[in-house]
Amino acid sequence: MDWKWNHISIEGNNNLVLQDANGQTTIVAITAFIEQFTRKQDEQIA
């Protein structure tokens, strides 16, 4: 993954606010964000 985030903060009910190097913001649930990095391990455990 080639992610370049300028700023990350937590807002509201467990939402991450990600600001990229161009100033664009994205709001994503913390669980959805973490799932992207743990999906392969979860599949192996199952």
C-alpha positions as CSV (number, residue, x, y, z in Angstrom):
1,M,0.0,0.0,0.0
2,D,1.3,3.4,-0.9
3,W,-0.5,5.7,1.5
4,K,0.8,9.2,2.3
5,W,-1.3,10.8,5.0
6,N,-0.5,14.3,6.2
7,H,-2.8,14.2,9.3
8,I,-4.9,11.6,11.1
9,S,-7.3,12.3,13.9
10,I,-10.2,10.6,15.6
11,E,-13.7,12.2,15.4
12,G,-17.1,11.3,16.9
13,N,-17.9,7.6,17.3
14,N,-14.7,5.9,16.4
15,N,-14.2,7.6,13.0
16,L,-10.8,8.3,11.6
17,V,-10.3,11.6,9.7
18,L,-7.5,11.2,7.2
19,Q,-6.0,14.2,5.4
20,D,-3.7,13.4,2.5
21,A,-0.8,15.4,1.2
22,N,-3.1,17.3,-1.2
23,G,-5.5,18.4,1.6
24,Q,-8.3,16.0,0.7
25,T,-10.0,14.5,3.7
26,T,-11.6,11.0,4.1
27,I,-13.6,9.8,7.0
28,V,-13.6,6.1,7.7
29,A,-14.6,3.9,10.6
30,I,-11.6,2.7,12.7
31,T,-12.7,-0.9,12.4
32,A,-12.8,-0.7,8.6
33,F,-9.4,1.0,8.5
34,I,-7.8,-1.7,10.7
35,E,-9.5,-4.5,8.7
36,Q,-7.5,-3.5,5.6
37,F,-4.3,-4.4,7.5
38,T,-5.5,-7.6,9.3
39,R,-7.6,-9.3,6.6
40,K,-4.9,-11.9,5.6
41,Q,-4.1,-12.8,9.2
42,D,-7.8,-13.2,10.0
43,E,-8.2,-15.5,7.0
44,Q,-5.3,-17.6,8.2
45,I,-6.7,-17.9,11.7
46,A,-10.1,-18.9,10.4
